[in-house]
Amino acid sequence: MQTAEDKASHFIENETEFHLGELLTEQSHQKTRGFSTTIISSTADGVRMLREVDDELPPIADKVFHGKEFSRLVSSIHGCLAGNRRIFLSGCGATGRLCILLETVWRRFWKNGKSLHPDSFRRISDREGNVFSIMSAGDHALIRSVEGFEDYAEFGSRQIMEAGVGAGDVVVAISEGGETSSVIGTARHGLDVGAEVFFVFNNPSEILSRRVKRSRELINDKRVTVLDLASGPMAIAGSTRMQATTMELLAVGTALELGLERYLQDTIGSKELDLLSFNDMDTVAYSRHFSGILNSLRSPEAITAAAGMIEFEESVYHQKGLVTYFADEYQLDILTDTTERAPTFRLPPFRKCDDRISPPSWAFVKNPIHPTTEAWERLLHRPPRGLDWTKETFREMGASQEFLKQSPNLCVSEILKYQIGNEDDVFRHYPESNAAILVMAGEEDPSGSSPLLSGFTKHSAKYRKKAGLFIGMDKAPSDFIGISFTIPCRLPKSPLDIWTRLAVKMLLNTVSTGTCARLGRVQGNWMAFVETSNKKLIDRASRLISELAQVPYEKACLALFESLEQIERNRKPGEIPPSPVQVSLERIRHRQAKSKT
């Protein structure tokens, strides 16, 4: 049996492809180095600090939009639709959830179009099913990370093969860092079967090529079109769910909208396109709209509302309470943010309805209108997709013994055990401190007769505190009873609702990051409680320990593996184990103090 020292030595000497500290997405941003101190002193000043990093994105977007690679992506999407071929969007973690979101808004466009504009859509060849998301580990990973899955290119290759990718299709492989093995596996299989492959990432391609072999091989393949969205360091070091994924949503979402417009222009006229929100369809307008949203989010009113929301959530958690969001149209966006809080800040992940051992997640989101099965289909605009892989399937693909021990069950029946519908969950409002938060955005109906508002009123009656987050609205609905936080930003219409999705995403990222920072789970601008569920995160945790304890990387890595061994040895069912980073820091400080005596 390997000791902690053996494991640390192996990682240091043999897993150098996962030593990623040179990548910009893994580095500390100069503007936010005092973030944790600032936001504890003044929540509003902390929010402003995060916004300063977002403000660096518009020039990057302009450069991307004017590049020949982006133009090629738009043309390829149009060609795919015209030829009735498919567009596969593949990602892992935050980018996988982004891919699911893009498929969802694509399907929503077609469903709404056929319902609201039947005459026009009878003349258009239906392309609702032509965008297909490949999330590493399937839809199950939308709600709970699957440890170690992303470390295997073979897993990604098998997923996209089973999805039926073929010659003439387009594969858009999206990886914030540009090094995710499972995502690279989808791209490789796409090339093998004759698909056109685009590789989208957020690090300078020259650094990525120099540092990571698997990335270099794909970047240098002449058959691959590279979209380098290099966005600099994240506001919180390594938290690529923030600026990196914002840029990916903007770039790939815009390409889908422009490619869709070209396809529809072949069939219907300009007046009909206007009815479908195809206005200002050029990259100059997209850049202008993006800058406008960022300006709105840093307005005094938006800063005050975001700070108030952070302090509201913090007060609930500080009293060991739980928050339950309620939403309809934007439930997927909220589910994404609340899922990502678990690995980012080491919080309890979502638990299944038949699990009475694990602690409930600090935050969850429910649809107050529909029961769970319907809520899942409403959320995705399709039935959930699982992976019916067995332990033998994973073994055949070369999974390690450590991975095989967990042998995750990723089938649809397991996904449906996460009750996101209107069923009552007594554990959500059982603690003395609990809160129900309604989230509405864009053009959702604010009237008292709205099913969402009336559903919230009914289901929130059992909660002690009630609040509402209203994004892109001038004021809270007149019939809303509770504390209201209103973000009065102007959200332009677009076919796939990109602008509202971006605003909701950036605001929720701010709220969750700010809340956890005020609760002590961020140090400086580092994720001080980061998970260690894959090789990239083991490297990140080692670098964080090295930075905070001021010790060499090798000593930090050894302390981490020793702490992981200790945590596993002492682990009890139903308990959230302590942060291995914090245990390692304490271990090193104890050794340092002992050496001085």
DOMI-816648 format. One record per residue (C-alpha): residue number from 1; residue in one letter; x, y, z. Coordinates in pm, whole numbers, plus 32768, in hexadecimal, padded with zeros to 4 digits. Layout:
BEGIN
 num residuo    X    Y    Z
 NUM       a    X    Y    Z
...
END
This chain:
BEGIN
 num residuo    X    Y    Z
   1       m 8000 8000 8000
   2       q 8088 8155 7F9C
   3       t 80DB 824C 80AE
   4       a 8090 83BE 809E
   5       e 81FF 83F9 8050
   6       d 81ED 8300 7F2C
   7       k 80B8 83AB 7E9F
   8       a 8150 8505 7EBF
   9       s 8293 8494 7E17
  10       h 81CF 83F3 7CFB
  11       f 8102 852E 7CC4
  12       i 8235 8610 7CC8
  13       e 8309 8534 7BE6
  14       n 820C 848D 7AFC
  15       e 80DF 8573 7AE1
  16       t 8194 86A6 7A5F
  17       e 808A 86CD 7950
  18       f 7FA2 873A 7A6B
  19       h 8093 8838 7B03
  20       l 7FE1 8968 7A79
  21       g 805B 8A91 7B43
  22       e 80EC 8B37 7A0C
  23       l 7F91 8B58 796F
  24       l 7EF2 8CB0 7998
  25       t 7DA4 8C1C 7A03
  26       e 7E54 8B83 7B31
  27       q 7F03 8CBF 7BA3
  28       s 7EA6 8DCE 7C9C
  29       h 7E13 8F10 7C0A
  30       q 7ECA 9047 7C7A
  31       k 7D88 9112 7CA0
  32       t 7CE7 9023 7D9A
  33       r 7E08 8FBA 7E78
  34       g 7D67 905D 7FA6
  35       f 7C08 8FE9 7F4F
  36       s 7BB9 8F1E 8088
  37       t 7C1F 903D 816D
  38       t 7B69 9140 809C
  39       i 7A1B 908D 8087
  40       i 7A15 9047 81FD
  41       s 7A55 91B8 823D
  42       s 795C 9231 8135
  43       t 7883 9145 806A
  44       a 7841 9250 7F62
  45       d 79B7 9293 7F35
  46       g 79F0 911D 7F0B
  47       v 78E6 910F 7DFC
  48       r 7988 9236 7D4C
  49       m 7AD5 917F 7D56
  50       l 7A3E 9053 7CA1
  51       r 79A0 913A 7B9F
  52       e 7AF4 91D4 7B51
  53       v 7B69 9082 7AD0
  54       d 7A2D 9053 79FE
  55       d 7A74 91A7 7961
  56       e 7BAD 9117 78BF
  57       l 7ADC 9033 77DF
  58       p 7A49 911B 76CF
  59       p 7B96 9158 7617
  60       i 7BD1 8FDF 7618
  61       a 7A75 8FA8 7587
  62       d 7AB7 90AA 7474
  63       k 7BF7 8FF9 7412
  64       v 7B4B 8EA5 7407
  65       f 7A23 8F26 733A
  66       h 7B0D 8FBA 7234
  67       g 7BDC 8E7D 7211
  68       k 7BCA 8D93 70E7
  69       e 7B9E 8C6B 71D3
  70       f 7A58 8CFA 725D
  71       s 79DA 8D42 70FB
  72       r 7A27 8BDB 709E
  73       l 7962 8B59 71C9
  74       v 7831 8C27 7161
  75       s 784D 8BAB 6FF9
  76       s 7873 8A42 7068
  77       i 773F 8A59 7148
  78       h 7679 8AE3 7022
  79       g 76F9 89CF 6F3E
  80       c 76A3 88C6 703F
  81       l 753E 8942 705C
  82       a 7511 8963 6EE4
  83       g 758E 8800 6EB3
  84       n 74C2 8778 6FDA
  85       r 75F8 8708 7093
  86       r 7639 872C 7206
  87       i 7700 881B 72E0
  88       f 779A 8774 7413
  89       l 77FE 8852 7536
  90       s 78E2 879D 762B
  91       g 7961 8811 777D
  92       c 79AA 87AA 78E2
  93       g 7945 884A 7A2B
  94       a 78E8 89B7 79EF
  95       t 7916 8995 7876
  96       g 7845 8858 7871
  97       r 772B 8911 7921
  98       l 775C 8A29 7823
  99       c 7730 892D 7707
 100       i 75EE 88AE 77A5
 101       l 7572 8A14 77C7
 102       l 75B9 8A5F 7659
 103       e 7502 8926 75E8
 104       t 73E1 8986 76CB
 105       v 73B9 8AEA 7648
 106       w 73D6 8A61 74E5
 107       r 72BA 896D 7520
 108       r 71F0 8A7E 75D0
 109       f 720E 8B5C 749A
 110       w 7180 8A4F 73B9
 111       k 706A 89E9 74A8
 112       n 6FFD 8B52 74DE
 113       g 7014 8B9E 736C
 114       k 6F36 8A79 730A
 115       s 6E3C 8ADD 7419
 116       l 6E35 8C57 73E8
 117       h 6E7C 8C74 7271
 118       p 6DED 8B36 71D6
 119       d 6DC3 8BC6 7077
 120       s 6F31 8C29 705C
 121       f 6FB5 8AEA 70F7
 122       r 6EE7 8A0C 7010
 123       r 6FC6 8A8C 6EF5
 124       i 710A 8A4C 6FB2
 125       s 71AD 88F6 6FC5
 126       d 71B2 889D 7137
 127       r 730D 88A3 71D3
 128       e 72B0 888B 7345
 129       g 737B 874F 7379
 130       n 74AE 87BD 72B3
 131       v 756A 884B 73E0
 132       f 75DA 873D 74D3
 133       s 7698 876E 7619
 134       i 77A1 867C 7698
 135       m 77D9 86B6 780B
 136       s 78F5 85E4 789C
 137       a 783E 84D9 796B
 138       g 76ED 8533 78CF
 139       d 75D4 8603 795F
 140       h 761C 8571 7AB8
 141       a 774C 8658 7ACB
 142       l 7667 8782 7A9D
 143       i 7603 8752 7C07
 144       r 772B 86A1 7CA3
 145       s 7898 8688 7C3C
 146       v 7919 852A 7BEC
 147       e 7A72 8500 7C84
 148       g 7B88 84B5 7B8E
 149       f 7AAE 8493 7A56
 150       e 7B50 85B7 79A2
 151       d 7CAC 851A 79BF
 152       y 7C5A 8419 78AF
 153       a 7C57 8473 773E
 154       e 7BC4 8319 76F9
 155       f 7A88 8371 77BC
 156       g 7A46 84A4 76E6
 157       s 7A8E 83E7 75A7
 158       r 7993 82DA 7605
 159       q 7886 83D8 7662
 160       i 788F 848C 7515
 161       m 78A7 8343 7456
 162       e 776A 82C6 7503
 163       a 76C1 8412 74AE
 164       g 76F7 83C0 733E
 165       v 77E9 84C9 72C3
 166       g 7841 8496 7157
 167       a 78E1 8526 7020
 168       g 786A 8686 6FCE
 169       d 77FF 86D4 7133
 170       v 789E 87EB 71FB
 171       v 7941 87AF 734F
 172       v 7980 88DE 742D
 173       a 7A60 8865 754A
 174       i 7A5F 8966 7665
 175       s 7B5A 8960 7784
 176       e 7BA0 8A95 7855
 177       g 7D06 8A30 7898
 178       g 7D2D 897E 774B
 179       e 7DB6 8841 77EC
 180       t 7C88 8772 7856
 181       s 7CCB 860C 77E7
 182       s 7B5F 859D 77BE
 183       v 7B11 86CC 76E3
 184       i 7C49 8694 7612
 185       g 7BD0 852D 75E9
 186       t 7A8C 85A8 7546
 187       a 7B53 8680 7454
 188       r 7C3B 8561 73FB
 189       h 7B1A 8478 73B0
 190       g 7A75 8588 72DF
 191       l 7BAE 859E 7208
 192       d 7BBC 8423 71E8
 193       v 7A5E 8412 7150
 194       g 7A83 853F 7068
 195       a 79D1 864F 712F
 196       e 7A45 87B8 7123
 197       v 7AE1 8809 7276
 198       f 7AFF 8954 732F
 199       f 7BCA 896D 7471
 200       v 7B61 8A89 7558
 201       f 7C28 8AE8 768F
 202       n 7C95 8C10 7768
 203       n 7E0F 8BFD 7780
 204       p 7F0E 8C85 7688
 205       s 7F44 8B69 7590
 206       e 80BF 8B93 7596
 207       i 80CE 8B5B 7711
 208       l 7FDA 8A39 76FE
 209       s 809D 8996 75E0
 210       r 81E5 89BC 7698
 211       r 8162 8931 77E1
 212       v 8066 881B 7792
 213       k 80AD 870E 768F
 214       r 7F44 869C 765B
 215       s 7EDD 8805 7619
 216       r 8006 8845 7533
 217       e 7FB1 8719 745B
 218       l 7E4F 8797 7422
 219       i 7EB0 8904 73F1
 220       n 7FBA 88A7 72F0
 221       d 7ED1 87BF 722D
 222       k 7E8D 8873 70E4
 223       r 7D2B 87E3 70DB
 224       v 7CCE 889F 721A
 225       t 7C59 8A09 7226
 226       v 7CD0 8AAC 736A
 227       l 7C0A 8BBE 741B
 228       d 7CF7 8C51 751C
 229       l 7C1F 8D1D 760C
 230       a 7D41 8D67 76FB
 231       s 7C99 8E2E 7811
 232       g 7DB7 8E58 7908
 233       p 7DAA 8DE3 7A74
 234       m 7C54 8DB3 7B11
 235       a 7BCD 8E9C 7C1F
 236       i 7BF8 8D72 7D0C
 237       a 7D2F 8CAC 7CAC
 238       g 7CCE 8B76 7BE7
 239       s 7B56 8BBC 7BFC
 240       t 7B1D 8B9B 7A87
 241       r 79A3 8B90 7AB8
 242       m 79C4 8D0B 7AC8
 243       q 7A67 8DD9 79B1
 244       a 7AD7 8CB1 78DB
 245       t 797D 8C16 78C0
 246       t 78E2 8D6F 788D
 247       m 79C0 8D9B 775A
 248       e 7966 8C40 76DA
 249       l 77F1 8C7E 7703
 250       l 7815 8DC8 7649
 251       a 78ED 8D3F 752D
 252       v 7845 8BF0 74E9
 253       g 76E8 8C7A 752F
 254       t 7720 8D96 7439
 255       a 77A2 8CA4 7330
 256       l 766B 8BCB 7358
 257       e 7586 8CF9 7332
 258       l 7639 8D7E 71FD
 259       g 7646 8C25 715B
 260       l 74D3 8BF5 71A6
 261       e 747E 8D45 7109
 262       r 7531 8CE6 6FC6
 263       y 7474 8B9E 6FBA
 264       l 7320 8C44 6FEB
 265       q 736E 8D53 6EEA
 266       d 736B 8C41 6DE4
 267       t 71F7 8C09 6E28
 268       i 7146 8D30 6ECC
 269       g 714F 8EA9 6EA2
 270       s 71DA 8FC5 6F73
 271       k 708B 9020 7013
 272       e 705E 8EBE 7094
 273       l 71C4 8EBC 7112
 274       d 7180 8FFD 71D3
 275       l 705B 8F51 7282
 276       l 714F 8E43 72F3
 277       s 723A 8F47 7391
 278       f 733A 8F41 7278
 279       n 7395 90B2 729E
 280       d 74F0 914E 729E
 281       m 7584 9009 7223
 282       d 76EE 9070 71F4
 283       t 781E 9054 72D3
 284       v 7833 91CD 730C
 285       a 76D8 91C5 73A8
 286       y 7732 9091 7479
 287       s 7863 9146 7503
 288       r 778F 9277 7552
 289       h 7684 91AB 7603
 290       f 7787 90F1 76D2
 291       s 782B 9234 7744
 292       g 76D2 92BF 7795
 293       i 7680 919A 7879
 294       l 77CB 91BD 792F
 295       n 7787 9330 795F
 296       s 7630 92E0 79EE
 297       l 76BB 91DD 7ADF
 298       r 77AF 92D7 7B72
 299       s 76AC 93EB 7BA0
 300       p 767A 9460 7D09
 301       e 7520 93BE 7D10
 302       a 75A5 926E 7C96
 303       i 76CE 9273 7D84
 304       t 75EB 92C2 7EAD
 305       a 74F6 91AD 7E4F
 306       a 7609 90A9 7E1B
 307       a 76AB 9106 7F67
 308       g 755A 90ED 8016
 309       m 751B 8F95 7F81
 310       i 7672 8F1E 7FF4
 311       e 7637 8F97 8158
 312       f 74DC 8EFA 815C
 313       e 7562 8DA2 80FA
 314       e 7689 8DC3 81E4
 315       s 75A1 8E08 8309
 316       v 74E0 8CC6 82C5
 317       y 7617 8BEC 82AA
 318       h 76B8 8C95 83D6
 319       q 7596 8C0E 84A7
 320       k 75C9 8AB2 840E
 321       g 7497 8ADE 8331
 322       l 7442 8A7E 81CB
 323       v 73DF 8B47 8099
 324       t 72EA 8AC4 7F95
 325       y 72CA 8B81 7E50
 326       f 7186 8B6E 7D8A
 327       a 718A 8BAD 7C12
 328       d 70F4 8B44 7AC8
 329       e 718E 8BC8 7986
 330       y 72E5 8BF9 7A22
 331       q 72EF 8AC7 7B02
 332       l 7408 8A2C 7A38
 333       d 74E2 8B62 7A66
 334       i 74AB 8B59 7BDE
 335       l 74E0 89E1 7BEF
 336       t 762F 8A12 7B42
 337       d 76A7 8B18 7C3A
 338       t 7630 8A5D 7D6E
 339       t 76CB 8915 7CF2
 340       e 781A 89C0 7CBE
 341       r 7823 8A42 7E23
 342       a 7865 88E3 7EAA
 343       p 79B9 889C 7E06
 344       t 7A22 8A0C 7E02
 345       f 79EA 8A4E 7F74
 346       r 79D1 88E9 7FFB
 347       l 7863 88FC 8059
 348       p 7774 87D4 8075
 349       p 7708 876C 7F15
 350       f 759D 8734 7EB4
 351       r 750C 85F6 7F47
 352       k 7413 8501 7EB7
 353       c 72B3 84DE 7F40
 354       d 72FD 8385 7FD0
 355       d 743C 83F6 8081
 356       r 7400 8433 81F4
 357       i 756D 841A 825C
 358       s 761E 8532 819E
 359       p 75E7 8696 8216
 360       p 7506 876E 813B
 361       s 75AC 8867 8050
 362       w 75C0 89CD 80CD
 363       a 750A 8A42 7F94
 364       f 741D 8991 7EA7
 365       v 7325 89F9 7D9A
 366       k 71C3 8981 7D5B
 367       n 70B3 89C6 7C5B
 368       p 6F76 8A20 7D1C
 369       i 6E94 89D7 7BF0
 370       h 6EEB 8878 7B76
 371       p 6F37 8729 7C1D
 372       t 7099 86A5 7BF7
 373       t 7076 85D3 7ABA
 374       e 6FCD 86F4 7A04
 375       a 70BC 87F0 7A9F
 376       w 71E9 8736 7A10
 377       e 7152 873A 78B2
 378       r 70EE 88A6 78DA
 379       l 724F 88FA 794F
 380       l 7300 8848 782D
 381       h 71EC 885C 7725
 382       r 722A 86E5 76FA
 383       p 7238 85B1 77D9
 384       p 7376 8591 78AB
 385       r 748E 84C1 7813
 386       g 7557 83D2 78E8
 387       l 7675 82E1 78AC
 388       d 7622 8171 78D6
 389       w 778B 810E 7911
 390       t 77EC 7FF5 79FC
 391       k 792D 7FB8 7ABD
 392       e 7997 7ED4 79A1
 393       t 7962 7FEF 78A7
 394       f 7A4C 80CF 796D
 395       r 7B49 7FB4 7995
 396       e 7B4E 7F79 781C
 397       m 7BA4 80EA 77EA
 398       g 7CCF 80D4 78D4
 399       a 7C42 816B 7A13
 400       s 7D23 8154 7B43
 401       q 7CD3 8077 7C6D
 402       e 7C95 81B1 7D38
 403       f 7B8E 8227 7C3E
 404       l 7AF2 80CC 7C2A
 405       k 7AB9 80CD 7DA2
 406       q 79B0 81DB 7D7B
 407       s 7920 814C 7C34
 408       p 7823 8269 7C15
 409       n 76BC 8221 7BB1
 410       l 7670 832D 7AAD
 411       c 7524 82AF 7A21
 412       v 73E6 837E 79FC
 413       s 7334 82DF 7B25
 414       e 7445 8369 7C09
 415       i 7421 84C7 7B75
 416       l 72AC 84C6 7BBF
 417       k 72F7 8488 7D2F
 418       y 735C 85F7 7D43
 419       q 7207 868F 7D82
 420       i 7213 87E0 7CD7
 421       g 7097 87F2 7CB6
 422       n 6F7E 886D 7D95
 423       e 6F81 874A 7E8A
 424       d 6FA8 87C1 7FF0
 425       d 70FA 8777 808E
 426       v 70D3 879D 8204
 427       f 724B 8799 8234
 428       r 726A 88E1 8175
 429       h 7193 89A4 826A
 430       y 71CF 88D3 83A3
 431       p 72FB 8999 842A
 432       e 72A5 8AC4 8502
 433       s 7350 8BA7 8405
 434       n 72D4 8B6F 82A4
 435       a 727B 8C44 8177
 436       a 71BA 8C2C 8033
 437       i 723A 8D08 7F18
 438       l 7173 8D4B 7DDC
 439       v 7240 8D95 7CA3
 440       m 71A5 8E3F 7B75
 441       a 7257 8ED7 7A4B
 442       g 721D 8F80 78FE
 443       e 70BC 8F68 787C
 444       e 702C 8E6F 7974
 445       d 6EC9 8ECB 79D6
 446       p 6ECF 8F9C 7B19
 447       s 6D55 8FA9 7B46
 448       g 6C9F 8F0E 7C6C
 449       s 6C05 8E0E 7B82
 450       s 6D5C 8D8F 7B1A
 451       p 6D79 8C17 7B64
 452       l 6EDC 8C52 7BE0
 453       l 6E7C 8D65 7CD2
 454       s 6D47 8CB2 7D53
 455       g 6E0C 8B6B 7D6F
 456       f 6F19 8C1B 7E38
 457       t 6E16 8CB9 7F1E
 458       k 6D84 8B60 7F64
 459       h 6ECA 8AA2 7F98
 460       s 6F86 8BB1 8055
 461       a 6E7C 8BC2 8166
 462       k 6F3E 8AC0 8231
 463       y 7084 8B85 8227
 464       r 70E4 8C81 8332
 465       k 7187 8D7C 8247
 466       k 7120 8DE0 80E8
 467       a 71DD 8EA6 7FE4
 468       g 71D4 8EEB 7E71
 469       l 72E7 8F28 7D73
 470       f 7261 8FE3 7C43
 471       i 7357 9008 7B22
 472       g 7315 90F4 7A00
 473       m 71D9 9175 7AA7
 474       d 719B 92D9 7B21
 475       k 70F0 9269 7C61
 476       a 7070 913A 7D1B
 477       p 6F16 90B2 7CBF
 478       s 6E07 9171 7D7A
 479       d 6D7E 9031 7E16
 480       f 6ED0 8FBA 7E97
 481       i 6EEE 8F9E 8011
 482       g 7055 8F94 808E
 483       i 71A1 9047 8076
 484       s 71E4 90A6 7F0D
 485       f 7332 90D4 7E5B
 486       t 7302 9175 7D07
 487       i 740A 918A 7BF6
 488       p 7380 928C 7AFD
 489       c 745C 9238 79D2
 490       r 73EA 9256 7868
 491       l 73E6 90FD 77C6
 492       p 73CC 9103 7648
 493       k 72FA 8FF5 75A3
 494       s 73AE 8EE8 74E1
 495       p 7340 8D9F 7440
 496       l 73E9 8CC3 7544
 497       d 73BD 8DB5 7669
 498       i 7537 8DDB 7687
 499       w 7534 8F2E 7736
 500       t 744C 8ECC 7851
 501       r 750D 8D87 7880
 502       l 7654 8E46 7899
 503       a 75C4 8F3F 7995
 504       v 7531 8E2A 7A6F
 505       k 7676 8D63 7A62
 506       m 775A 8E85 7ABE
 507       l 7678 8EF9 7BD6
 508       l 7654 8D9D 7C71
 509       n 77CD 8D67 7C59
 510       t 77FA 8EAD 7D18
 511       v 76FC 8E4F 7E22
 512       s 7785 8CF2 7E63
 513       t 78F1 8D62 7E5E
 514       g 78AE 8E8E 7F3D
 515       t 77E0 8DC5 8034
 516       c 78E6 8CB4 805C
 517       a 79FC 8DB5 8077
 518       r 7947 8E61 8195
 519       l 7926 8D0B 823A
 520       g 7AA0 8CDD 822F
 521       r 7ABB 8BE8 810E
 522       v 7B98 8CCD 803E
 523       q 7CF2 8D47 80A9
 524       g 7D6E 8E73 7FE5
 525       n 7CEB 8E08 7E91
 526       w 7D28 8C93 7EBA
 527       m 7C21 8B84 7EEA
 528       a 7C9D 8B20 8042
 529       f 7BAC 89F8 805B
 530       v 7BD4 8970 7EF8
 531       e 7B7D 8801 7EB7
 532       t 7C88 8707 7E48
 533       s 7BAE 8625 7D73
 534       n 7C93 8612 7C42
 535       k 7E00 8641 7BE6
 536       k 7DD9 87AE 7B80
 537       l 7D41 87FE 7CD2
 538       i 7E52 8740 7D8B
 539       d 7F4D 8820 7CDB
 540       r 7E80 8958 7D29
 541       a 7E62 88F9 7E99
 542       s 7FD9 88B8 7EAC
 543       r 8025 8A0D 7E17
 544       l 7F30 8AB2 7F05
 545       i 7FD0 8A0C 8034
 546       s 8128 8A70 7FB2
 547       e 80B7 8BD9 7F87
 548       l 8009 8BFC 80D8
 549       a 8107 8B3A 81A8
 550       q 8237 8BBE 80ED
 551       v 82CC 8A64 80B7
 552       p 834E 89B9 7F79
 553       y 8251 890E 7E96
 554       e 82DE 87B6 7EEC
 555       k 82A7 87E7 8063
 556       a 814A 886D 8023
 557       c 80F1 8742 7F4A
 558       l 816E 864C 8051
 559       a 80A7 86FD 8162
 560       l 7F72 86EB 8084
 561       f 7F8A 8573 804C
 562       e 7FCD 853C 81BF
 563       s 7E95 8608 820F
 564       l 7DC3 854A 8111
 565       e 7E31 8404 81B0
 566       q 7DD9 8486 830B
 567       i 7C86 850A 829B
 568       e 7C2C 83BF 81F5
 569       r 7C96 82FD 832B
 570       n 7BBC 83D0 8410
 571       r 7A94 83F7 8325
 572       k 793B 83AA 83B3
 573       p 77F8 836E 82EE
 574       g 7723 84A5 82C8
 575       e 7838 859A 831F
 576       i 78D7 8695 8236
 577       p 7A4B 865A 8263
 578       p 7B2C 8784 82AC
 579       s 7BDF 883F 8197
 580       p 7D25 878C 813E
 581       v 7DC0 88E1 80F8
 582       q 7D6C 895E 8255
 583       v 7DDF 8819 82F8
 584       s 7F26 882E 8235
 585       l 7F62 8998 829C
 586       e 7F2B 893B 8407
 587       r 8015 8810 83E0
 588       i 812A 88EB 8350
 589       r 80FE 89FB 8457
 590       h 810C 88F6 856B
 591       r 8251 886A 84DC
 592       q 82E4 89C6 84BA
 593       a 8289 8A1F 8621
 594       k 8314 88D3 869E
 595       s 845E 8907 85E7
 596       k 848E 8A55 8699
 597       t 846E 89BE 87F5
END
